[in-house]
Amino acid sequence: VFLAIAGASVEVDTSLPNIYPEDHPLNRGVTVFSNFVDSSAAFDPLFDAPDMSVKVCREYNFTDTSSTCPMYWCEAARRPDVTGDAAPEFCRCIRSLVPDGSCGRRVYAFQRFVGKSSDAAQVLAASDRTAISEHIQQTTNGKVAYMSSFQATAPLLLQEWESGQSQLMAMSELSAEVSDAPPDMCSYYEVCYCGELECKTPDGWTQQQGPSLHFHATDASRRLQPRQLQQWTVPLQNRAWVQVIFGIDVTAEAQLLGQVDIDKAWAFTPDFDLRHHWTQRNIMSFCTDLPAALRVTSKQCWIENFRDFVVDRRQERFPIAIPSLFDEIIMQFASLGLINYISAGEYFWKRDGTAKASYMAFQIDVSSSAGSEAAFSALQEWDNYLDAWNFNAQTTARGAWHTSDLWVKAEAQSQLISSTIATLIIVLVLAFFGMLVFTRSGRLSFFVVTATFSVICGLAFFIICVMQWPIGPIEVIALIVFIGYAVTYSLHVAHCYGSSDALSEKAKQLPIPDMRRERTIFALSSIGGAAVGSAVTTIGCAVFLLFCTLTIFQKLGGVVLVVTIMSIFVALVSLPAALMMFGPLNPGKRCLPTEQEGRVAVQDMVARAGNLADTLSSKWGDLQKPTQASAPKVRLTSTSAGP
């Protein structure tokens, strides 16, 4: 039961062991920094910090121009005439007279329109200029003599306080000269809002309906929201990287002892040739034809930068067909080129003035700490893509393979549990045969292995379920190394049980249950006190480890404490109970009983049969007693001659 619960709850951790307590600054710092994006991902390496302050102007202040004001701002409110998702049908304007402006016959109108840009894609149509001219004439009761073209200003940020909605609107301005205006008409400023938000009307300004420009403000506005090109699920700083290598063959294999010679662990692929134009085409297609299943969020493909270098800087044709020209340009690119602000030479293995091999890196939407299932799923997708690409690629480009820290971690997680189980099985088998050598009894060996296995199950339950530790290097070491504690006590008890001194000549004549009991008592009296003393000293030493600062000592102390308590309990309680019920009568002698052992066994069987017959006879006599008068009692006696 303990083993089943532990197996269902197991969690694998293949990272470096964390030897510090949870409240240590190193651990708390990791938690804090995980809430922030790495600066290299958040900022361009050539990023220049902007000014800490900037001048913000009001849209109704016509004395501020784009040269002196980088941005306009106002507190906005939703237009009452715009409901739901409907686009406004006209602009709403606010107006104020120009201080000391001209009046009568010739006046001037200075206007700003919010929500219409002067970009090439949004040039005002003739109908819009006509609508604005008619609006000015209706306002002034004059005739528009001249109207300037639209001039773009700095954008206007409209912020609605209640909802927190913000819109960054393009703003343009124009001026018009009006003739034949009535004497009471004077020059004025006018700001028209053509979107769904409008700035609050300042003091001294009046509202009126503006022209209809026949465009949707929603299409012309840009919401101040985070720009998302793709719906990725993993934060940028937590995404895994996959490296794809071209032109390298791995020649070394893992060895049991010693270190691998790095210089002899790899070699250049003989047929790989970057100078071949089809190789360049194949590598370019590798980067440009990435399937969506690979979930690539960003890439570092030197071949794309190399193409731009060849075409734009060297004015050559890509791919390069002349090998000598390729060597010249690739060496120049490796020295001068940059790939994501990293020297292009870092992506090549160069020998004798040419590039012999290269690699490219891809960031994927899979967490660098993902579990084995997600990691192997991504690994399978990359395997499929590389297999298909190598199959279809030119001979001079084949042999590409991929690697990732995520693959290594996933493989370690899958192998950690399986190798631990295999090691435990080997240890139990060795313990069985070792016990068999000492006791020459298969039954005693089986009891010792069963007792050891029960302790291992209890220890696994303690580590995984009680303490909720992920299975990492420390936990695996604890499970394997401390099996010795689980074996020792049970082995000594079983060995004493099978000792030739366990039964005296008189005890050998006892019934079978009494013989087992005598052997068990002898084993406990011989080794029980020593085992308890050993357990007490071990527990006493382990207790001090529980109060250490480093978690590795805390874990080892806890494991030693628990495995000692469970081992001594199994050795002095569970194992003796099993031996008294099923223990061998004469372990280590022979499979078939001797004549004396057979005689004792027969006598024991006869005694058991006699007891059973007496019991049945008594029950039967009770059932046959007469209900009226009792029958005369007859006493049977026996003599040496018979009954």
C-alpha positions as CSV (number, residue, x, y, z in Angstrom):
1,V,0.0,0.0,0.0
2,F,2.8,2.4,0.9
3,L,4.6,1.6,-2.3
4,A,1.4,2.2,-4.4
5,I,0.7,5.6,-2.8
6,A,4.4,6.7,-3.1
7,G,4.5,5.6,-6.8
8,A,1.3,7.7,-7.6
9,S,2.7,10.7,-5.8
10,V,6.4,10.7,-7.0
11,E,7.9,13.8,-8.4
12,V,11.3,13.8,-10.1
13,D,13.8,16.6,-9.6
14,T,17.0,16.3,-11.7
15,S,18.4,19.8,-10.9
16,L,21.4,20.4,-8.6
17,P,20.6,19.6,-5.0
18,N,19.4,22.6,-3.0
19,I,21.4,22.4,0.2
20,Y,20.0,25.6,1.8
21,P,16.8,26.0,3.8
22,E,13.7,27.5,2.2
23,D,14.1,30.9,4.0
24,H,17.7,31.2,3.0
25,P,18.4,34.4,0.9
26,L,19.5,32.3,-2.0
27,N,16.2,30.5,-2.2
28,R,14.1,33.6,-1.5
29,G,16.0,35.5,-4.1
30,V,15.2,32.9,-6.8
31,T,11.5,33.4,-6.0
32,V,11.7,37.1,-6.2
33,F,13.7,37.2,-9.4
34,S,11.3,34.8,-11.1
35,N,8.8,37.6,-11.1
36,F,11.0,39.7,-13.3
37,V,12.0,39.4,-17.0
38,D,15.7,39.1,-17.6
39,S,17.2,42.5,-18.6
40,S,18.8,40.9,-21.8
41,A,15.3,39.9,-22.9
42,A,13.5,43.1,-21.9
43,F,16.0,45.6,-23.4
44,D,18.0,45.8,-26.6
45,P,21.7,45.5,-26.0
46,L,22.1,48.9,-27.6
47,F,19.2,50.3,-25.6
48,D,19.5,53.9,-24.7
49,A,17.4,54.9,-21.7
50,P,15.0,57.7,-22.6
51,D,14.7,60.9,-20.7
52,M,13.1,60.6,-17.3
53,S,10.8,63.5,-18.0
54,V,9.1,64.9,-21.0
55,K,6.9,67.9,-21.8
56,V,3.2,67.0,-22.2
57,C,0.9,69.6,-23.8
58,R,-2.8,70.1,-24.0
59,E,-4.6,69.7,-27.3
60,Y,-6.4,73.0,-27.1
61,N,-3.1,75.0,-26.7
62,F,-2.4,76.0,-30.3
63,T,0.8,77.8,-29.3
64,D,2.5,74.4,-28.7
65,T,3.8,72.7,-31.8
66,S,5.2,69.3,-32.6
67,S,8.7,70.7,-32.4
68,T,8.3,71.8,-28.8
69,C,5.8,69.1,-27.7
70,P,6.4,65.4,-28.2
71,M,2.9,64.3,-26.9
72,Y,-0.5,65.7,-26.0
73,W,-2.6,64.4,-23.2
74,C,-6.1,65.0,-21.8
75,E,-8.6,63.4,-19.4
76,A,-11.3,62.0,-21.6
77,A,-14.9,60.8,-21.4
78,R,-17.0,58.7,-23.7
79,R,-19.1,60.6,-26.1
80,P,-22.8,60.5,-25.2
81,D,-23.8,60.0,-28.8
82,V,-21.7,56.9,-29.3
83,T,-23.2,53.7,-27.9
84,G,-21.9,50.2,-28.1
85,D,-19.5,49.3,-30.9
86,A,-21.0,51.8,-33.3
87,A,-18.6,54.2,-35.0
88,P,-19.3,57.9,-34.6
89,E,-21.1,59.5,-37.5
90,F,-19.6,62.9,-37.1
91,C,-17.0,64.8,-35.0
92,R,-17.8,66.8,-31.9
93,C,-15.9,70.0,-31.6
94,I,-15.0,72.6,-28.9
95,R,-14.4,76.2,-29.9
96,S,-12.8,79.3,-28.4
97,L,-12.0,82.7,-29.7
98,V,-8.4,83.7,-30.6
99,P,-7.3,86.3,-28.1
100,D,-6.8,89.6,-29.9
101,G,-7.8,87.9,-33.1
102,S,-9.3,89.7,-36.2
103,C,-13.0,90.2,-36.5
104,G,-15.4,91.0,-39.4
105,R,-15.0,90.4,-43.1
106,R,-11.7,88.4,-42.9
107,V,-11.2,86.0,-40.1
108,Y,-9.1,82.8,-39.5
109,A,-10.1,79.4,-38.3
110,F,-7.4,77.2,-36.6
111,Q,-8.5,73.6,-36.3
112,R,-7.2,70.3,-35.0
113,F,-8.8,67.0,-35.7
114,V,-8.3,64.0,-33.4
115,G,-8.6,60.5,-34.8
116,K,-7.5,61.2,-38.4
117,S,-3.9,60.8,-39.5
118,S,-2.0,62.4,-42.3
119,D,-0.2,59.1,-43.1
120,A,-0.1,58.1,-46.7
121,A,-2.6,55.4,-46.1
122,Q,-5.1,57.8,-44.5
123,V,-4.9,60.9,-46.8
124,L,-8.1,62.9,-46.6
125,A,-10.4,62.4,-49.4
126,A,-11.9,65.3,-51.4
127,S,-15.2,64.7,-49.7
128,D,-13.6,65.2,-46.3
129,R,-12.0,68.5,-47.2
130,T,-15.4,69.6,-48.7
131,A,-17.1,68.6,-45.4
132,I,-14.6,70.6,-43.4
133,S,-15.0,73.7,-45.7
134,E,-18.8,73.5,-45.4
135,H,-18.5,73.2,-41.6
136,I,-16.3,76.4,-41.5
137,Q,-18.7,78.3,-43.7
138,Q,-21.7,77.3,-41.6
139,T,-19.9,78.4,-38.4
140,T,-18.7,81.8,-39.8
141,N,-21.4,82.6,-42.3
142,G,-18.6,83.5,-44.6
143,K,-16.7,82.0,-47.6
144,V,-13.6,79.9,-47.3
145,A,-11.0,81.7,-49.3
146,Y,-8.0,79.5,-48.5
147,M,-7.5,76.2,-46.7
148,S,-4.1,74.7,-45.8
149,S,-3.3,71.1,-46.1
150,F,-3.4,68.7,-43.1
151,Q,-0.3,68.8,-41.0
152,A,0.4,65.9,-38.5
153,T,1.2,66.9,-35.0
154,A,2.3,64.8,-32.0
155,P,-0.2,62.1,-31.0
156,L,-2.9,62.7,-28.4
157,L,-3.3,60.3,-25.5
158,L,-6.9,60.2,-24.3
159,Q,-7.4,58.6,-20.8
160,E,-10.7,57.8,-19.4
161,W,-10.4,57.8,-15.6
162,E,-13.4,55.6,-14.7
163,S,-12.7,52.7,-16.9
164,G,-9.0,53.1,-17.3
165,Q,-9.3,52.9,-21.1
166,S,-6.6,54.7,-23.1
167,Q,-6.4,55.6,-26.7
168,L,-3.4,57.1,-28.5
169,M,-4.9,59.0,-31.4
170,A,-3.2,60.6,-34.4
171,M,-3.9,64.4,-34.5
172,S,-3.7,66.7,-37.4
173,E,-4.2,70.5,-37.8
174,L,-5.1,73.0,-40.5
175,S,-5.9,76.6,-40.9
176,A,-8.4,78.4,-43.1
177,E,-8.9,82.0,-44.2
178,V,-12.6,83.1,-44.3
179,S,-13.8,86.1,-46.2
180,D,-17.1,88.0,-46.1
181,A,-17.7,87.1,-42.5
182,P,-20.2,89.2,-40.5
183,P,-18.8,91.9,-38.3
184,D,-19.5,90.1,-35.1
185,M,-17.5,87.0,-36.3
186,C,-13.9,86.7,-35.0
187,S,-11.1,84.3,-35.5
188,Y,-11.3,81.1,-33.4
189,Y,-9.6,77.9,-32.3
190,E,-11.4,74.6,-32.8
191,V,-10.6,71.0,-31.7
192,C,-12.7,68.2,-33.1
193,Y,-12.9,64.7,-31.7
194,C,-13.8,62.1,-34.2
195,G,-13.4,59.0,-32.1
196,E,-15.5,57.4,-29.3
197,L,-13.7,59.5,-26.6
198,E,-13.5,63.2,-26.3
199,C,-11.5,65.4,-24.0
200,K,-13.2,67.2,-21.2
201,T,-14.2,70.7,-22.2
202,P,-11.9,73.3,-20.7
203,D,-13.3,76.5,-19.2
204,G,-14.1,79.2,-21.8
205,W,-14.8,76.7,-24.6
206,T,-18.1,75.8,-26.1
207,Q,-19.3,72.6,-27.8
208,Q,-20.9,72.1,-31.1
209,Q,-21.4,69.4,-33.7
210,G,-18.5,69.0,-36.2
211,P,-18.2,67.7,-39.7
212,S,-18.9,64.2,-40.8
213,L,-15.6,62.7,-42.1
214,H,-17.0,59.2,-43.0
215,F,-14.4,57.1,-41.3
216,H,-14.4,54.8,-38.2
217,A,-12.4,56.1,-35.3
218,T,-11.8,52.6,-34.1
219,D,-9.8,51.8,-37.2
220,A,-7.8,55.0,-36.8
221,S,-6.9,54.6,-33.1
222,R,-4.2,52.5,-31.5
223,R,-5.0,51.1,-28.1
224,L,-2.4,51.3,-25.4
225,Q,-2.3,47.6,-24.8
226,P,0.6,45.1,-24.8
227,R,1.4,44.1,-28.4
228,Q,1.1,40.3,-28.9
229,L,2.2,38.8,-32.1
230,Q,1.5,35.3,-31.0
231,Q,-0.4,33.7,-28.1
232,W,2.6,32.1,-26.4
233,T,2.0,30.3,-23.1
234,V,5.5,30.4,-21.5
235,P,7.1,33.6,-20.3
236,L,10.1,34.7,-22.4
237,Q,12.7,34.1,-19.7
238,N,11.4,30.6,-19.0
239,R,11.5,29.2,-22.6
240,A,13.8,26.4,-23.6
241,W,16.4,26.6,-26.4
242,V,17.1,24.0,-29.0
243,Q,20.4,24.0,-30.9
244,V,20.7,22.4,-34.4
245,I,24.2,21.4,-35.5
246,F,25.3,21.0,-39.1
247,G,28.5,19.2,-40.1
248,I,29.5,17.6,-36.8
249,D,29.5,13.8,-36.0
250,V,29.6,12.6,-32.4
251,T,32.1,9.7,-32.2
252,A,32.5,9.2,-28.5
253,E,30.3,6.9,-26.3
254,A,29.8,7.0,-22.5
255,Q,32.4,5.0,-20.6
256,L,32.2,3.5,-17.1
257,L,35.5,4.8,-15.8
258,G,37.6,7.8,-16.6
259,Q,36.8,10.9,-18.6
260,V,35.9,11.2,-22.3
261,D,38.6,12.9,-24.4
262,I,36.7,15.9,-25.8
263,D,39.1,16.3,-28.7
264,K,38.3,12.7,-29.8
265,A,34.6,12.9,-29.0
266,W,33.6,14.5,-32.3
267,A,34.6,14.9,-35.9
268,F,33.6,16.9,-38.9
269,T,31.1,15.2,-41.2
270,P,33.0,14.1,-44.3
271,D,30.4,14.9,-46.9
272,F,29.2,18.2,-45.4
273,D,30.1,21.2,-47.5
274,L,28.8,24.7,-46.8
275,R,30.4,26.0,-50.0
276,H,28.0,24.1,-52.1
277,H,25.1,26.3,-53.2
278,W,22.5,23.6,-52.6
279,T,23.8,23.3,-49.0
280,Q,23.1,27.0,-48.5
281,R,19.7,26.6,-50.0
282,N,18.8,23.7,-47.8
283,I,20.0,25.4,-44.6
284,M,18.0,28.5,-45.6
285,S,14.9,26.4,-46.1
286,F,15.5,24.8,-42.6
287,C,15.0,28.3,-41.1
288,T,12.2,29.6,-43.2
289,D,10.0,26.5,-43.4
290,L,9.8,25.7,-39.7
291,P,6.4,24.0,-39.0
292,A,4.1,25.4,-36.3
293,A,4.3,22.2,-34.4
294,L,7.9,23.1,-33.3
295,R,6.5,26.1,-31.5
296,V,9.5,28.3,-32.3
297,T,9.1,31.8,-30.8
298,S,12.5,33.2,-31.9
299,K,15.5,32.0,-33.8
300,Q,19.2,32.7,-34.4
301,C,19.7,31.7,-38.0
302,W,23.0,32.9,-39.3
303,I,22.1,31.9,-42.8
304,E,19.5,34.7,-43.0
305,N,22.0,37.3,-41.8
306,F,24.6,35.9,-44.2
307,R,22.2,36.3,-47.1
308,D,21.6,40.0,-46.3
309,F,25.4,40.4,-45.9
310,V,26.0,38.9,-49.3
311,V,23.2,40.8,-51.2
312,D,23.3,44.2,-49.5
313,R,27.0,44.6,-48.5
314,R,28.9,42.6,-51.0
315,Q,26.4,43.1,-53.9
316,E,26.7,39.4,-54.8
317,R,24.1,36.8,-55.6
318,F,22.9,34.4,-53.0
319,P,23.6,31.4,-52.8
320,I,27.2,31.7,-53.7
321,A,28.2,29.1,-56.2
322,I,32.0,29.7,-56.3
323,P,33.7,28.0,-53.4
324,S,36.6,30.4,-53.2
325,L,34.3,33.4,-53.1
326,F,32.2,31.7,-50.5
327,D,35.3,31.2,-48.3
328,E,36.2,34.8,-48.6
329,I,32.8,36.2,-47.8
330,I,32.0,33.7,-45.0
331,M,35.3,34.6,-43.2
332,Q,34.5,38.3,-43.6
333,F,31.0,37.7,-42.3
334,A,32.3,35.7,-39.3
335,S,34.5,38.7,-38.4
336,L,32.1,41.6,-39.0
337,G,28.6,40.1,-38.8
338,L,26.3,40.2,-35.8
339,I,23.5,37.8,-35.0
340,N,21.3,39.2,-32.2
341,Y,24.3,41.3,-31.2
342,I,26.5,38.2,-31.0
343,S,29.5,37.8,-33.2
344,A,28.7,35.7,-36.2
345,G,31.9,33.8,-35.8
346,E,30.5,32.2,-32.6
347,Y,28.2,30.1,-34.8
348,F,31.0,28.4,-36.9
349,W,33.8,25.9,-36.6
350,K,36.5,27.2,-38.9
351,R,39.5,25.4,-40.2
352,D,42.1,26.5,-42.9
353,G,40.2,29.6,-43.9
354,T,36.7,28.0,-44.4
355,A,33.7,27.1,-42.3
356,K,33.6,23.4,-41.7
357,A,30.4,23.2,-39.5
358,S,27.9,25.5,-37.9
359,Y,24.9,25.6,-35.5
360,M,21.7,27.6,-35.1
361,A,19.6,28.2,-32.0
362,F,15.8,28.3,-31.7
363,Q,13.7,29.4,-28.7
364,I,10.6,27.3,-28.3
365,D,7.3,27.8,-26.4
366,V,8.1,25.0,-23.9
367,S,9.2,25.7,-20.4
368,S,12.9,24.9,-19.6
369,S,11.5,23.2,-16.5
370,A,8.8,21.2,-18.2
371,G,8.0,17.7,-17.2
372,S,9.1,14.6,-19.1
373,E,5.8,14.2,-21.0
374,A,5.9,17.8,-22.5
375,A,9.6,17.6,-23.1
376,F,9.4,14.3,-24.9
377,S,6.5,15.5,-27.0
378,A,8.6,18.5,-28.2
379,L,11.6,16.2,-28.7
380,Q,9.5,14.0,-31.0
381,E,8.4,16.9,-33.1
382,W,12.0,18.0,-33.6
383,D,13.0,14.4,-34.4
384,N,10.4,14.2,-37.1
385,Y,11.3,17.5,-38.6
386,L,15.1,16.7,-38.6
387,D,14.4,13.3,-40.1
388,A,12.3,14.7,-42.9
389,W,14.8,17.5,-43.6
390,N,17.8,15.2,-43.7
391,F,16.0,12.8,-46.0
392,N,15.1,15.6,-48.5
393,A,18.3,17.6,-48.2
394,Q,21.3,17.5,-50.6
395,T,24.0,15.0,-49.7
396,T,26.4,17.9,-48.9
397,A,23.9,19.2,-46.3
398,R,22.7,16.1,-44.5
399,G,23.6,14.9,-41.0
400,A,21.9,17.7,-39.0
401,W,21.0,16.9,-35.4
402,H,19.5,18.8,-32.5
403,T,20.2,19.0,-28.8
404,S,18.8,20.9,-25.8
405,D,19.2,21.1,-22.1
406,L,15.5,20.3,-21.9
407,W,16.1,16.9,-23.6
408,V,18.9,16.1,-21.2
409,K,16.8,16.9,-18.2
410,A,13.8,14.9,-19.5
411,E,16.0,11.9,-20.2
412,A,17.5,12.2,-16.7
413,Q,14.0,12.3,-15.2
414,S,12.9,9.2,-17.0
415,Q,16.1,7.3,-16.2
416,L,16.3,8.4,-12.6
417,I,13.3,6.4,-11.5
418,S,14.0,3.3,-13.7
419,S,17.6,3.1,-12.7
420,T,16.7,3.5,-9.0
421,I,14.2,0.6,-9.3
422,A,16.7,-1.5,-11.1
423,T,19.3,-0.8,-8.4
424,L,16.9,-1.7,-5.6
425,I,16.1,-5.0,-7.3
426,I,19.8,-5.8,-7.7
427,V,20.4,-5.0,-4.0
428,L,17.5,-7.2,-2.9
429,V,18.6,-10.1,-5.1
430,L,22.1,-9.8,-3.7
431,A,20.8,-9.7,-0.2
432,F,18.8,-12.9,-0.9
433,F,21.8,-14.8,-2.1
434,G,24.0,-13.4,0.6
435,M,21.6,-14.6,3.2
436,L,21.3,-17.9,1.5
437,V,25.1,-18.4,1.8
438,F,25.1,-17.6,5.5
439,T,22.0,-19.6,6.5
440,R,21.7,-22.1,3.7
441,S,17.9,-21.7,4.0
442,G,15.8,-20.3,1.1
443,R,12.9,-19.7,3.5
444,L,15.0,-17.5,5.8
445,S,16.5,-15.6,2.9
446,F,13.0,-14.9,1.6
447,F,11.9,-13.6,5.0
448,V,14.9,-11.3,5.1
449,V,14.3,-9.9,1.6
450,T,10.6,-9.4,2.4
451,A,11.4,-7.5,5.6
452,T,13.9,-5.3,3.7
453,F,11.4,-4.6,0.9
454,S,8.8,-3.6,3.5
455,V,11.2,-1.1,5.0
456,I,12.1,0.3,1.5
457,C,8.3,0.8,0.8
458,G,7.9,2.6,4.1
459,L,10.9,4.8,3.5
460,A,9.6,5.7,0.0
461,F,6.3,6.6,1.5
462,F,8.0,8.8,4.1
463,I,10.1,10.6,1.5
464,I,7.5,11.1,-1.2
465,C,4.2,11.4,0.7
466,V,5.0,12.6,4.2
467,M,7.9,15.0,3.5
468,Q,6.9,15.6,-0.1
469,W,10.4,15.7,-1.4
470,P,10.9,15.5,-5.1
471,I,13.0,12.5,-6.1
472,G,16.5,14.0,-6.8
473,P,20.1,12.8,-6.3
474,I,20.0,13.1,-2.5
475,E,16.8,11.1,-2.2
476,V,18.0,8.4,-4.6
477,I,21.3,8.1,-2.6
478,A,19.2,7.8,0.6
479,L,17.0,5.1,-0.8
480,I,19.9,3.0,-2.0
481,V,22.7,3.6,0.5
482,F,20.5,3.2,3.6
483,I,19.2,-0.2,2.5
484,G,22.1,-1.6,4.6
485,Y,20.3,-0.4,7.7
486,A,17.1,-2.2,6.5
487,V,18.9,-5.4,5.9
488,T,21.3,-5.6,9.0
489,Y,18.8,-6.1,11.8
490,S,16.6,-8.6,10.0
491,L,19.6,-10.5,8.8
492,H,21.1,-10.9,12.3
493,V,17.8,-12.1,13.7
494,A,17.3,-14.6,10.9
495,H,20.8,-15.8,11.2
496,C,20.4,-16.5,15.0
497,Y,17.1,-18.3,14.3
498,G,18.9,-20.7,12.0
499,S,21.8,-21.3,14.3
500,S,22.6,-24.9,15.4
501,D,22.6,-23.7,19.0
502,A,19.0,-22.5,18.9
503,L,17.6,-25.9,19.9
504,S,18.8,-28.2,22.7
505,E,18.4,-32.0,22.3
506,K,15.4,-31.9,24.6
507,A,13.8,-29.0,22.6
508,K,14.2,-31.0,19.4
509,Q,11.6,-33.4,20.8
510,L,9.0,-30.7,21.2
511,P,6.0,-30.1,18.8
512,I,6.7,-28.1,15.7
513,P,5.1,-24.8,17.0
514,D,7.2,-25.1,20.2
515,M,10.3,-25.7,18.2
516,R,9.7,-22.5,16.1
517,R,9.0,-20.6,19.3
518,E,12.2,-21.8,20.9
519,R,14.2,-20.8,17.9
520,T,12.6,-17.3,17.8
521,I,13.1,-16.8,21.6
522,F,16.8,-17.8,21.2
523,A,17.2,-15.3,18.3
524,L,15.7,-12.4,20.1
525,S,17.5,-13.2,23.4
526,S,20.8,-13.5,21.5
527,I,20.8,-10.5,19.2
528,G,17.7,-8.4,20.3
529,G,19.5,-6.4,22.9
530,A,22.5,-5.7,20.7
531,A,20.1,-4.7,17.8
532,V,18.2,-2.3,20.1
533,G,21.5,-0.8,21.4
534,S,22.7,-0.3,17.8
535,A,19.4,1.3,16.8
536,V,19.5,3.7,19.8
537,T,23.0,4.9,19.0
538,T,22.2,5.4,15.4
539,I,19.0,7.4,16.2
540,G,20.9,9.5,18.7
541,C,23.5,10.4,16.1
542,A,20.8,11.1,13.5
543,V,18.8,13.5,15.7
544,F,21.6,16.1,15.7
545,L,21.5,16.2,11.9
546,L,17.9,17.4,12.0
547,F,19.0,20.8,13.4
548,C,21.6,21.5,10.8
549,T,21.3,24.6,8.5
550,L,22.0,22.8,5.2
551,T,19.1,20.8,3.9
552,I,21.3,18.0,2.7
553,F,22.2,17.1,6.3
554,Q,18.6,17.5,7.4
555,K,17.4,15.1,4.8
556,L,20.1,12.5,5.5
557,G,19.4,12.8,9.2
558,G,15.6,12.3,8.7
559,V,16.1,9.3,6.4
560,V,18.6,7.6,8.9
561,L,16.2,8.2,11.7
562,V,13.1,6.8,9.9
563,V,14.9,3.8,8.3
564,T,16.4,2.8,11.7
565,I,13.0,3.0,13.5
566,M,11.3,1.0,10.8
567,S,14.1,-1.6,10.5
568,I,14.3,-2.3,14.2
569,F,10.5,-2.6,14.4
570,V,10.4,-5.1,11.5
571,A,13.3,-7.1,12.8
572,L,12.0,-7.4,16.4
573,V,8.2,-7.5,15.8
574,S,7.2,-8.4,12.2
575,L,10.0,-10.9,11.4
576,P,9.7,-12.9,14.7
577,A,6.0,-13.2,14.2
578,A,6.5,-14.6,10.7
579,L,9.2,-17.0,11.9
580,M,7.0,-18.4,14.7
581,M,4.3,-19.2,12.2
582,F,6.2,-20.2,9.1
583,G,9.9,-20.5,10.0
584,P,11.9,-23.6,9.0
585,L,12.3,-26.3,11.6
586,N,15.9,-27.2,10.9
587,P,17.4,-24.6,8.6
588,G,20.6,-25.2,6.8
589,K,20.6,-29.0,7.1
590,R,18.8,-30.7,4.3
591,C,15.5,-30.5,2.3
592,L,14.2,-33.9,3.6
593,P,13.7,-34.5,7.3
594,T,15.7,-37.0,9.3
595,E,14.2,-40.1,11.0
596,Q,14.0,-38.3,14.3
597,E,12.4,-35.2,12.7
598,G,9.9,-37.4,10.9
599,R,9.0,-39.3,14.2
600,V,8.5,-35.9,16.0
601,A,6.4,-34.7,13.1
602,V,4.2,-37.8,13.2
603,Q,3.8,-37.6,16.9
604,D,2.8,-34.0,16.6
605,M,0.2,-34.9,13.9
606,V,-1.2,-37.8,16.1
607,A,-1.5,-35.4,19.0
608,R,-3.3,-32.8,16.9
609,A,-5.7,-35.5,15.5
610,G,-6.4,-36.8,19.1
611,N,-7.3,-33.4,20.3
612,L,-9.6,-32.9,17.3
613,A,-11.3,-36.2,17.9
614,D,-11.9,-35.4,21.6
615,T,-13.4,-32.1,20.7
616,L,-15.7,-33.7,18.1
617,S,-16.7,-36.5,20.5
618,S,-17.6,-34.0,23.2
619,K,-19.8,-31.9,20.8
620,W,-21.5,-35.1,19.6
621,G,-22.2,-36.3,23.1
622,D,-23.8,-33.0,24.0
623,L,-26.2,-33.3,21.1
624,Q,-27.2,-37.0,22.0
625,K,-28.0,-36.4,25.7
626,P,-31.6,-37.7,26.5
627,T,-34.2,-35.1,27.5
628,Q,-36.0,-37.2,30.1
629,A,-34.0,-39.2,32.6
630,S,-30.3,-39.6,32.5
631,A,-28.9,-42.9,31.4
632,P,-27.0,-45.0,34.0
633,K,-23.3,-43.9,34.0
634,V,-20.9,-46.6,33.0
635,R,-17.2,-46.1,33.8
636,L,-14.8,-47.7,31.4
637,T,-11.4,-48.7,32.6
638,S,-8.5,-50.2,30.9
639,T,-5.8,-52.7,31.9
640,S,-2.7,-53.8,30.5
641,A,-4.6,-56.7,28.9
642,G,-7.1,-54.3,27.2
643,P,-10.3,-52.5,27.9
